[in-house]
């Protein structure tokens, strides 16, 4: 499978959104019960793990190397 650059990762963005939601809760005082937050994040991340199987690379250089075949695939 072809790797993708880190900012194309849906799982990463879901977790960034979860962190922002946590900050908003802290600032507004409206708190969703932590148990609900954990379950929601667990379900969303599990679904995303099943849907995608592409590895993530952290630099454009490594992405180019992986796509050209000059780098070992994991």
N, CA, C, O and CB atoms as a CASP TS submission, in Angstrom:
PFRMAT TS
TARGET T0000
AUTHOR 0000-0000-0000
METHOD Language model
MODEL 1
PARENT N/A
ATOM      1  N   UNK     1       0.817  -1.179   0.000  1.00  0.00           N
ATOM      2  CA  UNK     1       0.000   0.000   0.000  1.00  0.00           C
ATOM      3  C   UNK     1       0.865   1.248   0.000  1.00  0.00           C
ATOM      4  O   UNK     1       1.904   1.300   0.659  1.00  0.00           O
ATOM      5  CB  UNK     1      -0.932  -0.005   1.189  1.00  0.00           C
ATOM      6  N   UNK     2       0.431   2.237  -0.736  1.00  0.00           N
ATOM      7  CA  UNK     2       1.178   3.485  -0.785  1.00  0.00           C
ATOM      8  C   UNK     2       1.030   4.263   0.517  1.00  0.00           C
ATOM      9  O   UNK     2      -0.073   4.377   1.052  1.00  0.00           O
ATOM     10  CB  UNK     2       0.713   4.335  -1.964  1.00  0.00           C
ATOM     11  N   UNK     3       2.124   4.791   1.022  1.00  0.00           N
ATOM     12  CA  UNK     3       2.035   5.625   2.224  1.00  0.00           C
ATOM     13  C   UNK     3       1.458   6.993   1.894  1.00  0.00           C
ATOM     14  O   UNK     3       1.378   7.381   0.728  1.00  0.00           O
ATOM     15  CB  UNK     3       3.415   5.780   2.876  1.00  0.00           C
ATOM     16  N   UNK     4       1.061   7.712   2.923  1.00  0.00           N
ATOM     17  CA  UNK     4       0.554   9.067   2.735  1.00  0.00           C
ATOM     18  C   UNK     4       1.270   9.997   3.703  1.00  0.00           C
ATOM     19  O   UNK     4       1.795   9.567   4.730  1.00  0.00           O
ATOM     20  CB  UNK     4      -0.987   9.125   2.944  1.00  0.00           C
ATOM     21  N   UNK     5       1.280  11.277   3.357  1.00  0.00           N
ATOM     22  CA  UNK     5       1.911  12.276   4.205  1.00  0.00           C
ATOM     23  C   UNK     5       1.064  12.458   5.459  1.00  0.00           C
ATOM     24  O   UNK     5      -0.146  12.233   5.420  1.00  0.00           O
ATOM     25  CB  UNK     5       2.087  13.624   3.450  1.00  0.00           C
ATOM     26  N   UNK     6       1.671  12.856   6.555  1.00  0.00           N
ATOM     27  CA  UNK     6       1.014  12.882   7.863  1.00  0.00           C
ATOM     28  C   UNK     6      -0.263  13.704   7.891  1.00  0.00           C
ATOM     29  O   UNK     6      -1.217  13.319   8.566  1.00  0.00           O
ATOM     30  CB  UNK     6       1.958  13.414   8.885  1.00  0.00           C
ATOM     31  N   UNK     7      -0.313  14.828   7.177  1.00  0.00           N
ATOM     32  CA  UNK     7      -1.500  15.688   7.259  1.00  0.00           C
ATOM     33  C   UNK     7      -2.685  15.140   6.473  1.00  0.00           C
ATOM     34  O   UNK     7      -3.762  15.736   6.502  1.00  0.00           O
ATOM     35  CB  UNK     7      -1.165  17.072   6.757  1.00  0.00           C
ATOM     36  N   UNK     8      -2.518  14.029   5.778  1.00  0.00           N
ATOM     37  CA  UNK     8      -3.628  13.378   5.086  1.00  0.00           C
ATOM     38  C   UNK     8      -4.272  12.297   5.949  1.00  0.00           C
ATOM     39  O   UNK     8      -5.188  11.609   5.500  1.00  0.00           O
ATOM     40  CB  UNK     8      -3.147  12.775   3.770  1.00  0.00           C
ATOM     41  N   UNK     9      -3.802  12.145   7.173  1.00  0.00           N
ATOM     42  CA  UNK     9      -4.311  11.110   8.072  1.00  0.00           C
ATOM     43  C   UNK     9      -5.603  11.557   8.753  1.00  0.00           C
ATOM     44  O   UNK     9      -5.612  12.524   9.515  1.00  0.00           O
ATOM     45  CB  UNK     9      -3.256  10.756   9.125  1.00  0.00           C
ATOM     46  N   UNK    10      -6.689  10.845   8.470  1.00  0.00           N
ATOM     47  CA  UNK    10      -7.967  11.150   9.113  1.00  0.00           C
ATOM     48  C   UNK    10      -7.891  10.920  10.619  1.00  0.00           C
ATOM     49  O   UNK    10      -8.469  11.680  11.395  1.00  0.00           O
ATOM     50  CB  UNK    10      -9.087  10.296   8.506  1.00  0.00           C
ATOM     51  N   UNK    11      -7.190   9.892  11.024  1.00  0.00           N
ATOM     52  CA  UNK    11      -7.063   9.581  12.450  1.00  0.00           C
ATOM     53  C   UNK    11      -6.366  10.719  13.180  1.00  0.00           C
ATOM     54  O   UNK    11      -6.787  11.102  14.271  1.00  0.00           O
ATOM     55  CB  UNK    11      -6.289   8.265  12.655  1.00  0.00           C
ATOM     56  N   UNK    12      -5.328  11.253  12.604  1.00  0.00           N
ATOM     57  CA  UNK    12      -4.629  12.380  13.217  1.00  0.00           C
ATOM     58  C   UNK    12      -5.577  13.562  13.396  1.00  0.00           C
ATOM     59  O   UNK    12      -5.620  14.164  14.469  1.00  0.00           O
ATOM     60  CB  UNK    12      -3.415  12.794  12.364  1.00  0.00           C
ATOM     61  N   UNK    13      -6.341  13.901  12.350  1.00  0.00           N
ATOM     62  CA  UNK    13      -7.238  15.052  12.421  1.00  0.00           C
ATOM     63  C   UNK    13      -8.373  14.835  13.414  1.00  0.00           C
ATOM     64  O   UNK    13      -8.788  15.779  14.088  1.00  0.00           O
ATOM     65  CB  UNK    13      -7.810  15.352  11.049  1.00  0.00           C
ATOM     66  N   UNK    14      -8.879  13.619  13.516  1.00  0.00           N
ATOM     67  CA  UNK    14      -9.912  13.333  14.524  1.00  0.00           C
ATOM     68  C   UNK    14      -9.351  13.589  15.913  1.00  0.00           C
ATOM     69  O   UNK    14     -10.038  14.161  16.759  1.00  0.00           O
ATOM     70  CB  UNK    14     -10.420  11.867  14.407  1.00  0.00           C
ATOM     71  N   UNK    15      -8.133  13.182  16.158  1.00  0.00           N
ATOM     72  CA  UNK    15      -7.527  13.390  17.468  1.00  0.00           C
ATOM     73  C   UNK    15      -7.211  14.865  17.722  1.00  0.00           C
ATOM     74  O   UNK    15      -7.297  15.319  18.863  1.00  0.00           O
ATOM     75  CB  UNK    15      -6.259  12.558  17.593  1.00  0.00           C
ATOM     76  N   UNK    16      -6.850  15.617  16.688  1.00  0.00           N
ATOM     77  CA  UNK    16      -6.645  17.060  16.839  1.00  0.00           C
ATOM     78  C   UNK    16      -7.975  17.726  17.202  1.00  0.00           C
ATOM     79  O   UNK    16      -8.021  18.583  18.085  1.00  0.00           O
ATOM     80  CB  UNK    16      -6.056  17.681  15.530  1.00  0.00           C
ATOM     81  N   UNK    17      -9.050  17.332  16.523  1.00  0.00           N
ATOM     82  CA  UNK    17     -10.374  17.876  16.826  1.00  0.00           C
ATOM     83  C   UNK    17     -10.782  17.539  18.259  1.00  0.00           C
ATOM     84  O   UNK    17     -11.363  18.373  18.954  1.00  0.00           O
ATOM     85  CB  UNK    17     -11.419  17.334  15.833  1.00  0.00           C
ATOM     86  N   UNK    18     -10.480  16.328  18.696  1.00  0.00           N
ATOM     87  CA  UNK    18     -10.791  15.936  20.078  1.00  0.00           C
ATOM     88  C   UNK    18     -10.027  16.807  21.073  1.00  0.00           C
ATOM     89  O   UNK    18     -10.579  17.188  22.105  1.00  0.00           O
ATOM     90  CB  UNK    18     -10.451  14.447  20.309  1.00  0.00           C
ATOM     91  N   UNK    19      -8.784  17.124  20.782  1.00  0.00           N
ATOM     92  CA  UNK    19      -7.991  17.977  21.674  1.00  0.00           C
ATOM     93  C   UNK    19      -8.564  19.397  21.718  1.00  0.00           C
ATOM     94  O   UNK    19      -8.622  20.016  22.780  1.00  0.00           O
ATOM     95  CB  UNK    19      -6.513  18.012  21.216  1.00  0.00           C
ATOM     96  N   UNK    20      -8.985  19.907  20.561  1.00  0.00           N
ATOM     97  CA  UNK    20      -9.591  21.235  20.511  1.00  0.00           C
ATOM     98  C   UNK    20     -10.908  21.235  21.293  1.00  0.00           C
ATOM     99  O   UNK    20     -11.197  22.185  22.021  1.00  0.00           O
ATOM    100  CB  UNK    20      -9.829  21.674  19.042  1.00  0.00           C
ATOM    101  N   UNK    21     -11.698  20.183  21.147  1.00  0.00           N
ATOM    102  CA  UNK    21     -12.957  20.074  21.889  1.00  0.00           C
ATOM    103  C   UNK    21     -12.693  20.066  23.392  1.00  0.00           C
ATOM    104  O   UNK    21     -13.460  20.648  24.160  1.00  0.00           O
ATOM    105  CB  UNK    21     -13.722  18.800  21.475  1.00  0.00           C
ATOM    106  N   UNK    22     -11.629  19.419  23.808  1.00  0.00           N
ATOM    107  CA  UNK    22     -11.258  19.400  25.225  1.00  0.00           C
ATOM    108  C   UNK    22     -10.927  20.807  25.717  1.00  0.00           C
ATOM    109  O   UNK    22     -11.339  21.196  26.811  1.00  0.00           O
ATOM    110  CB  UNK    22     -10.059  18.463  25.455  1.00  0.00           C
ATOM    111  N   UNK    23     -10.195  21.562  24.925  1.00  0.00           N
ATOM    112  CA  UNK    23      -9.871  22.941  25.287  1.00  0.00           C
ATOM    113  C   UNK    23     -11.123  23.820  25.356  1.00  0.00           C
ATOM    114  O   UNK    23     -11.262  24.647  26.257  1.00  0.00           O
ATOM    115  CB  UNK    23      -8.879  23.528  24.283  1.00  0.00           C
ATOM    116  N   UNK    24     -12.025  23.629  24.399  1.00  0.00           N
ATOM    117  CA  UNK    24     -13.277  24.401  24.400  1.00  0.00           C
ATOM    118  C   UNK    24     -14.093  24.079  25.647  1.00  0.00           C
ATOM    119  O   UNK    24     -14.661  24.974  26.275  1.00  0.00           O
ATOM    120  CB  UNK    24     -14.107  24.103  23.124  1.00  0.00           C
ATOM    121  N   UNK    25     -14.146  22.818  25.995  1.00  0.00           N
ATOM    122  CA  UNK    25     -14.867  22.437  27.210  1.00  0.00           C
ATOM    123  C   UNK    25     -14.255  23.108  28.436  1.00  0.00           C
ATOM    124  O   UNK    25     -14.973  23.594  29.310  1.00  0.00           O
ATOM    125  CB  UNK    25     -14.859  20.911  27.384  1.00  0.00           C
ATOM    126  N   UNK    26     -12.966  23.131  28.490  1.00  0.00           N
ATOM    127  CA  UNK    26     -12.269  23.744  29.626  1.00  0.00           C
ATOM    128  C   UNK    26     -12.589  25.236  29.708  1.00  0.00           C
ATOM    129  O   UNK    26     -12.825  25.762  30.796  1.00  0.00           O
ATOM    130  CB  UNK    26     -10.742  23.530  29.508  1.00  0.00           C
ATOM    131  N   UNK    27     -12.597  25.912  28.573  1.00  0.00           N
ATOM    132  CA  UNK    27     -12.840  27.362  28.548  1.00  0.00           C
ATOM    133  C   UNK    27     -14.299  27.717  28.832  1.00  0.00           C
ATOM    134  O   UNK    27     -14.571  28.712  29.504  1.00  0.00           O
ATOM    135  CB  UNK    27     -12.435  27.932  27.198  1.00  0.00           C
ATOM    136  N   UNK    28     -15.251  26.905  28.322  1.00  0.00           N
ATOM    137  CA  UNK    28     -16.665  27.240  28.466  1.00  0.00           C
ATOM    138  C   UNK    28     -17.284  26.698  29.742  1.00  0.00           C
ATOM    139  O   UNK    28     -18.295  27.218  30.214  1.00  0.00           O
ATOM    140  CB  UNK    28     -17.426  26.725  27.291  1.00  0.00           C
ATOM    141  N   UNK    29     -16.690  25.667  30.295  1.00  0.00           N
ATOM    142  CA  UNK    29     -17.258  25.052  31.486  1.00  0.00           C
ATOM    143  C   UNK    29     -18.315  24.002  31.181  1.00  0.00           C
ATOM    144  O   UNK    29     -18.789  23.317  32.089  1.00  0.00           O
ATOM    145  CB  UNK    29     -17.847  26.104  32.359  1.00  0.00           C
ATOM    146  N   UNK    30     -18.692  23.867  29.908  1.00  0.00           N
ATOM    147  CA  UNK    30     -19.638  22.826  29.515  1.00  0.00           C
ATOM    148  C   UNK    30     -18.848  21.548  29.278  1.00  0.00           C
ATOM    149  O   UNK    30     -18.111  21.436  28.299  1.00  0.00           O
ATOM    150  CB  UNK    30     -20.455  23.237  28.236  1.00  0.00           C
ATOM    151  N   UNK    31     -19.004  20.598  30.167  1.00  0.00           N
ATOM    152  CA  UNK    31     -18.191  19.383  30.109  1.00  0.00           C
ATOM    153  C   UNK    31     -19.052  18.186  29.712  1.00  0.00           C
ATOM    154  O   UNK    31     -20.053  17.887  30.364  1.00  0.00           O
ATOM    155  CB  UNK    31     -17.503  19.123  31.467  1.00  0.00           C
ATOM    156  N   UNK    32     -18.659  17.519  28.655  1.00  0.00           N
ATOM    157  CA  UNK    32     -19.266  16.242  28.283  1.00  0.00           C
ATOM    158  C   UNK    32     -18.619  15.202  29.197  1.00  0.00           C
ATOM    159  O   UNK    32     -17.400  15.217  29.372  1.00  0.00           O
ATOM    160  CB  UNK    32     -19.056  15.896  26.728  1.00  0.00           C
ATOM    161  N   UNK    33     -19.404  14.307  29.777  1.00  0.00           N
ATOM    162  CA  UNK    33     -18.810  13.306  30.673  1.00  0.00           C
ATOM    163  C   UNK    33     -17.620  12.594  30.016  1.00  0.00           C
ATOM    164  O   UNK    33     -17.715  12.155  28.870  1.00  0.00           O
ATOM    165  CB  UNK    33     -19.871  12.273  31.091  1.00  0.00           C
ATOM    166  N   UNK    34     -16.503  12.481  30.742  1.00  0.00           N
ATOM    167  CA  UNK    34     -15.297  11.861  30.172  1.00  0.00           C
ATOM    168  C   UNK    34     -15.539  10.459  29.615  1.00  0.00           C
ATOM    169  O   UNK    34     -14.920  10.068  28.625  1.00  0.00           O
ATOM    170  CB  UNK    34     -14.217  11.795  31.222  1.00  0.00           C
ATOM    171  N   UNK    35     -16.435   9.703  30.245  1.00  0.00           N
ATOM    172  CA  UNK    35     -16.720   8.348  29.755  1.00  0.00           C
ATOM    173  C   UNK    35     -17.277   8.388  28.329  1.00  0.00           C
ATOM    174  O   UNK    35     -16.930   7.546  27.501  1.00  0.00           O
ATOM    175  CB  UNK    35     -17.719   7.633  30.694  1.00  0.00           C
ATOM    176  N   UNK    36     -18.140   9.369  28.046  1.00  0.00           N
ATOM    177  CA  UNK    36     -18.710   9.507  26.706  1.00  0.00           C
ATOM    178  C   UNK    36     -17.637   9.923  25.703  1.00  0.00           C
ATOM    179  O   UNK    36     -17.616   9.444  24.569  1.00  0.00           O
ATOM    180  CB  UNK    36     -19.858  10.531  26.711  1.00  0.00           C
ATOM    181  N   UNK    37     -16.759  10.807  26.124  1.00  0.00           N
ATOM    182  CA  UNK    37     -15.688  11.262  25.244  1.00  0.00           C
ATOM    183  C   UNK    37     -14.762  10.109  24.861  1.00  0.00           C
ATOM    184  O   UNK    37     -14.380   9.958  23.701  1.00  0.00           O
ATOM    185  CB  UNK    37     -14.888  12.380  25.916  1.00  0.00           C
ATOM    186  N   UNK    38     -14.414   9.310  25.850  1.00  0.00           N
ATOM    187  CA  UNK    38     -13.505   8.183  25.603  1.00  0.00           C
ATOM    188  C   UNK    38     -14.149   7.164  24.675  1.00  0.00           C
ATOM    189  O   UNK    38     -13.507   6.673  23.746  1.00  0.00           O
ATOM    190  CB  UNK    38     -13.103   7.510  26.927  1.00  0.00           C
ATOM    191  N   UNK    39     -15.409   6.846  24.922  1.00  0.00           N
ATOM    192  CA  UNK    39     -16.100   5.874  24.076  1.00  0.00           C
ATOM    193  C   UNK    39     -16.209   6.394  22.646  1.00  0.00           C
ATOM    194  O   UNK    39     -15.963   5.649  21.697  1.00  0.00           O
ATOM    195  CB  UNK    39     -17.499   5.563  24.640  1.00  0.00           C
ATOM    196  N   UNK    40     -16.576   7.668  22.482  1.00  0.00           N
ATOM    197  CA  UNK    40     -16.697   8.241  21.140  1.00  0.00           C
ATOM    198  C   UNK    40     -15.370   8.194  20.393  1.00  0.00           C
ATOM    199  O   UNK    40     -15.323   7.799  19.228  1.00  0.00           O
ATOM    200  CB  UNK    40     -17.196   9.681  21.222  1.00  0.00           C
ATOM    201  N   UNK    41     -14.294   8.595  21.061  1.00  0.00           N
ATOM    202  CA  UNK    41     -12.984   8.584  20.423  1.00  0.00           C
ATOM    203  C   UNK    41     -12.530   7.163  20.097  1.00  0.00           C
ATOM    204  O   UNK    41     -11.933   6.924  19.047  1.00  0.00           O
ATOM    205  CB  UNK    41     -11.957   9.266  21.320  1.00  0.00           C
ATOM    206  N   UNK    42     -12.811   6.234  20.983  1.00  0.00           N
ATOM    207  CA  UNK    42     -12.463   4.833  20.751  1.00  0.00           C
ATOM    208  C   UNK    42     -13.186   4.289  19.527  1.00  0.00           C
ATOM    209  O   UNK    42     -12.574   3.634  18.683  1.00  0.00           O
ATOM    210  CB  UNK    42     -12.800   3.986  21.982  1.00  0.00           C
ATOM    211  N   UNK    43     -14.471   4.553  19.427  1.00  0.00           N
ATOM    212  CA  UNK    43     -15.255   4.058  18.293  1.00  0.00           C
ATOM    213  C   UNK    43     -14.777   4.691  16.988  1.00  0.00           C
ATOM    214  O   UNK    43     -14.561   3.991  15.999  1.00  0.00           O
ATOM    215  CB  UNK    43     -16.753   4.347  18.507  1.00  0.00           C
ATOM    216  N   UNK    44     -14.612   6.007  16.984  1.00  0.00           N
ATOM    217  CA  UNK    44     -14.180   6.706  15.760  1.00  0.00           C
ATOM    218  C   UNK    44     -12.803   6.219  15.314  1.00  0.00           C
ATOM    219  O   UNK    44     -12.602   5.932  14.134  1.00  0.00           O
ATOM    220  CB  UNK    44     -14.150   8.237  15.989  1.00  0.00           C
ATOM    221  N   UNK    45     -11.856   6.124  16.243  1.00  0.00           N
ATOM    222  CA  UNK    45     -10.512   5.661  15.874  1.00  0.00           C
ATOM    223  C   UNK    45     -10.524   4.206  15.404  1.00  0.00           C
ATOM    224  O   UNK    45      -9.779   3.848  14.492  1.00  0.00           O
ATOM    225  CB  UNK    45      -9.557   5.815  17.062  1.00  0.00           C
ATOM    226  N   UNK    46     -11.358   3.371  16.012  1.00  0.00           N
ATOM    227  CA  UNK    46     -11.449   1.970  15.589  1.00  0.00           C
ATOM    228  C   UNK    46     -11.999   1.858  14.172  1.00  0.00           C
ATOM    229  O   UNK    46     -11.495   1.075  13.368  1.00  0.00           O
ATOM    230  CB  UNK    46     -12.333   1.175  16.558  1.00  0.00           C
ATOM    231  N   UNK    47     -13.034   2.640  13.865  1.00  0.00           N
ATOM    232  CA  UNK    47     -13.600   2.635  12.524  1.00  0.00           C
ATOM    233  C   UNK    47     -12.561   3.111  11.516  1.00  0.00           C
ATOM    234  O   UNK    47     -12.402   2.511  10.453  1.00  0.00           O
ATOM    235  CB  UNK    47     -14.859   3.519  12.461  1.00  0.00           C
ATOM    236  N   UNK    48     -11.858   4.185  11.847  1.00  0.00           N
ATOM    237  CA  UNK    48     -10.833   4.690  10.933  1.00  0.00           C
ATOM    238  C   UNK    48      -9.709   3.674  10.734  1.00  0.00           C
ATOM    239  O   UNK    48      -9.163   3.575   9.635  1.00  0.00           O
ATOM    240  CB  UNK    48     -10.259   6.008  11.460  1.00  0.00           C
ATOM    241  N   UNK    49      -9.359   2.928  11.757  1.00  0.00           N
ATOM    242  CA  UNK    49      -8.307   1.915  11.639  1.00  0.00           C
ATOM    243  C   UNK    49      -8.729   0.811  10.686  1.00  0.00           C
ATOM    244  O   UNK    49      -7.905   0.287   9.937  1.00  0.00           O
ATOM    245  CB  UNK    49      -7.968   1.325  13.012  1.00  0.00           C
ATOM    246  N   UNK    50     -10.013   0.452  10.709  1.00  0.00           N
ATOM    247  CA  UNK    50     -10.522  -0.589   9.822  1.00  0.00           C
ATOM    248  C   UNK    50     -10.601  -0.072   8.380  1.00  0.00           C
ATOM    249  O   UNK    50     -10.294  -0.799   7.435  1.00  0.00           O
ATOM    250  CB  UNK    50     -11.911  -1.072  10.298  1.00  0.00           C
ATOM    251  N   UNK    51     -11.009   1.175   8.225  1.00  0.00           N
ATOM    252  CA  UNK    51     -11.214   1.755   6.898  1.00  0.00           C
ATOM    253  C   UNK    51      -9.901   1.992   6.166  1.00  0.00           C
ATOM    254  O   UNK    51      -9.835   1.819   4.949  1.00  0.00           O
ATOM    255  CB  UNK    51     -11.976   3.058   7.012  1.00  0.00           C
ATOM    256  N   UNK    52      -8.868   2.381   6.879  1.00  0.00           N
ATOM    257  CA  UNK    52      -7.601   2.700   6.217  1.00  0.00           C
ATOM    258  C   UNK    52      -6.509   1.759   6.671  1.00  0.00           C
ATOM    259  O   UNK    52      -6.504   1.282   7.805  1.00  0.00           O
ATOM    260  CB  UNK    52      -7.193   4.146   6.491  1.00  0.00           C
ATOM    261  N   UNK    53      -5.604   1.508   5.783  1.00  0.00           N
ATOM    262  CA  UNK    53      -4.474   0.657   6.117  1.00  0.00           C
ATOM    263  C   UNK    53      -3.164   1.266   5.650  1.00  0.00           C
ATOM    264  O   UNK    53      -2.106   0.644   5.741  1.00  0.00           O
ATOM    265  CB  UNK    53      -4.654  -0.717   5.508  1.00  0.00           C
ATOM    266  N   UNK    54      -3.250   2.504   5.144  1.00  0.00           N
ATOM    267  CA  UNK    54      -2.048   3.150   4.632  1.00  0.00           C
ATOM    268  C   UNK    54      -1.146   3.598   5.767  1.00  0.00           C
ATOM    269  O   UNK    54      -1.622   4.154   6.757  1.00  0.00           O
ATOM    270  CB  UNK    54      -2.413   4.338   3.753  1.00  0.00           C
ATOM    271  N   UNK    55       0.134   3.365   5.634  1.00  0.00           N
ATOM    272  CA  UNK    55       1.069   3.910   6.616  1.00  0.00           C
ATOM    273  C   UNK    55       1.222   5.416   6.426  1.00  0.00           C
ATOM    274  O   UNK    55       0.971   5.949   5.345  1.00  0.00           O
ATOM    275  CB  UNK    55       2.439   3.214   6.505  1.00  0.00           C
ATOM    276  N   UNK    56       1.632   6.081   7.484  1.00  0.00           N
ATOM    277  CA  UNK    56       1.846   7.525   7.449  1.00  0.00           C
ATOM    278  C   UNK    56       3.344   7.796   7.499  1.00  0.00           C
ATOM    279  O   UNK    56       4.069   7.175   8.276  1.00  0.00           O
ATOM    280  CB  UNK    56       1.110   8.236   8.630  1.00  0.00           C
ATOM    281  N   UNK    57       3.800   8.722   6.671  1.00  0.00           N
ATOM    282  CA  UNK    57       5.198   9.160   6.720  1.00  0.00           C
ATOM    283  C   UNK    57       5.213  10.620   7.148  1.00  0.00           C
ATOM    284  O   UNK    57       4.256  11.355   6.904  1.00  0.00           O
ATOM    285  CB  UNK    57       5.915   8.967   5.331  1.00  0.00           C
ATOM    286  N   UNK    58       6.290  11.033   7.778  1.00  0.00           N
ATOM    287  CA  UNK    58       6.348  12.358   8.393  1.00  0.00           C
ATOM    288  C   UNK    58       7.043  13.412   7.551  1.00  0.00           C
ATOM    289  O   UNK    58       7.096  14.575   7.949  1.00  0.00           O
ATOM    290  CB  UNK    58       7.032  12.264   9.698  1.00  0.00           C
ATOM    291  N   UNK    59       7.576  13.035   6.398  1.00  0.00           N
ATOM    292  CA  UNK    59       8.212  14.048   5.553  1.00  0.00           C
ATOM    293  C   UNK    59       7.943  13.745   4.085  1.00  0.00           C
ATOM    294  O   UNK    59       7.763  12.593   3.689  1.00  0.00           O
ATOM    295  CB  UNK    59       9.735  14.112   5.820  1.00  0.00           C
ATOM    296  N   UNK    60       7.922  14.801   3.298  1.00  0.00           N
ATOM    297  CA  UNK    60       7.702  14.655   1.864  1.00  0.00           C
ATOM    298  C   UNK    60       8.831  13.845   1.222  1.00  0.00           C
ATOM    299  O   UNK    60       8.603  13.111   0.261  1.00  0.00           O
ATOM    300  CB  UNK    60       7.590  16.036   1.196  1.00  0.00           C
ATOM    301  N   UNK    61      10.040  13.980   1.753  1.00  0.00           N
ATOM    302  CA  UNK    61      11.188  13.238   1.212  1.00  0.00           C
ATOM    303  C   UNK    61      10.976  11.736   1.391  1.00  0.00           C
ATOM    304  O   UNK    61      11.187  10.960   0.458  1.00  0.00           O
ATOM    305  CB  UNK    61      12.506  13.682   1.904  1.00  0.00           C
ATOM    306  N   UNK    62      10.561  11.328   2.589  1.00  0.00           N
ATOM    307  CA  UNK    62      10.327   9.905   2.834  1.00  0.00           C
ATOM    308  C   UNK    62       9.153   9.385   2.011  1.00  0.00           C
ATOM    309  O   UNK    62       9.159   8.234   1.574  1.00  0.00           O
ATOM    310  CB  UNK    62      10.072   9.658   4.321  1.00  0.00           C
ATOM    311  N   UNK    63       8.142  10.237   1.799  1.00  0.00           N
ATOM    312  CA  UNK    63       7.008   9.851   0.971  1.00  0.00           C
ATOM    313  C   UNK    63       7.469   9.593  -0.457  1.00  0.00           C
ATOM    314  O   UNK    63       7.077   8.602  -1.072  1.00  0.00           O
ATOM    315  CB  UNK    63       5.917  10.938   0.999  1.00  0.00           C
ATOM    316  N   UNK    64       8.302  10.485  -0.984  1.00  0.00           N
ATOM    317  CA  UNK    64       8.809  10.322  -2.348  1.00  0.00           C
ATOM    318  C   UNK    64       9.668   9.067  -2.464  1.00  0.00           C
ATOM    319  O   UNK    64       9.593   8.343  -3.457  1.00  0.00           O
ATOM    320  CB  UNK    64       9.620  11.556  -2.772  1.00  0.00           C
ATOM    321  N   UNK    65      10.485   8.814  -1.443  1.00  0.00           N
ATOM    322  CA  UNK    65      11.326   7.615  -1.452  1.00  0.00           C
ATOM    323  C   UNK    65      10.465   6.356  -1.427  1.00  0.00           C
ATOM    324  O   UNK    65      10.735   5.399  -2.153  1.00  0.00           O
ATOM    325  CB  UNK    65      12.293   7.622  -0.252  1.00  0.00           C
ATOM    326  N   UNK    66       9.438   6.358  -0.597  1.00  0.00           N
ATOM    327  CA  UNK    66       8.575   5.182  -0.491  1.00  0.00           C
ATOM    328  C   UNK    66       7.828   4.932  -1.788  1.00  0.00           C
ATOM    329  O   UNK    66       7.676   3.787  -2.213  1.00  0.00           O
ATOM    330  CB  UNK    66       7.586   5.347   0.657  1.00  0.00           C
ATOM    331  N   UNK    67       7.363   5.997  -2.413  1.00  0.00           N
ATOM    332  CA  UNK    67       6.616   5.837  -3.663  1.00  0.00           C
ATOM    333  C   UNK    67       7.508   5.407  -4.823  1.00  0.00           C
ATOM    334  O   UNK    67       7.048   4.734  -5.746  1.00  0.00           O
ATOM    335  CB  UNK    67       5.914   7.133  -4.017  1.00  0.00           C
ATOM    336  N   UNK    68       8.788   5.795  -4.779  1.00  0.00           N
ATOM    337  CA  UNK    68       9.696   5.422  -5.860  1.00  0.00           C
ATOM    338  C   UNK    68      10.274   4.032  -5.653  1.00  0.00           C
ATOM    339  O   UNK    68      10.885   3.464  -6.558  1.00  0.00           O
ATOM    340  CB  UNK    68      10.821   6.436  -5.976  1.00  0.00           C
ATOM    341  N   UNK    69      10.079   3.484  -4.452  1.00  0.00           N
ATOM    342  CA  UNK    69      10.580   2.146  -4.182  1.00  0.00           C
ATOM    343  C   UNK    69      12.000   2.113  -3.682  1.00  0.00           C
ATOM    344  O   UNK    69      12.570   1.033  -3.524  1.00  0.00           O
ATOM    345  CB  UNK    69      10.481   1.326  -5.396  1.00  0.00           C
ATOM    346  N   UNK    70      12.601   3.284  -3.423  1.00  0.00           N
ATOM    347  CA  UNK    70      13.985   3.303  -2.957  1.00  0.00           C
ATOM    348  C   UNK    70      14.100   3.155  -1.449  1.00  0.00           C
ATOM    349  O   UNK    70      15.202   3.156  -0.900  1.00  0.00           O
ATOM    350  CB  UNK    70      14.652   4.580  -3.386  1.00  0.00           C
ATOM    351  N   UNK    71      12.983   3.029  -0.795  1.00  0.00           N
ATOM    352  CA  UNK    71      12.980   2.882   0.658  1.00  0.00           C
ATOM    353  C   UNK    71      12.290   1.584   1.013  1.00  0.00           C
ATOM    354  O   UNK    71      11.390   1.134   0.304  1.00  0.00           O
ATOM    355  CB  UNK    71      12.282   4.084   1.347  1.00  0.00           C
ATOM    356  N   UNK    72      12.704   0.993   2.092  1.00  0.00           N
ATOM    357  CA  UNK    72      12.092  -0.250   2.556  1.00  0.00           C
ATOM    358  C   UNK    72      10.681   0.023   3.046  1.00  0.00           C
ATOM    359  O   UNK    72      10.436   1.005   3.747  1.00  0.00           O
ATOM    360  CB  UNK    72      12.936  -0.896   3.673  1.00  0.00           C
ATOM    361  N   UNK    73       9.758  -0.847   2.675  1.00  0.00           N
ATOM    362  CA  UNK    73       8.381  -0.711   3.163  1.00  0.00           C
ATOM    363  C   UNK    73       8.217  -1.483   4.444  1.00  0.00           C
ATOM    364  O   UNK    73       8.812  -2.544   4.635  1.00  0.00           O
ATOM    365  CB  UNK    73       7.366  -1.196   2.115  1.00  0.00           C
ATOM    366  N   UNK    74       7.400  -0.933   5.320  1.00  0.00           N
ATOM    367  CA  UNK    74       7.154  -1.570   6.626  1.00  0.00           C
ATOM    368  C   UNK    74       5.897  -2.389   6.578  1.00  0.00           C
ATOM    369  O   UNK    74       5.520  -3.001   7.578  1.00  0.00           O
ATOM    370  CB  UNK    74       7.052  -0.525   7.743  1.00  0.00           C
TER
END
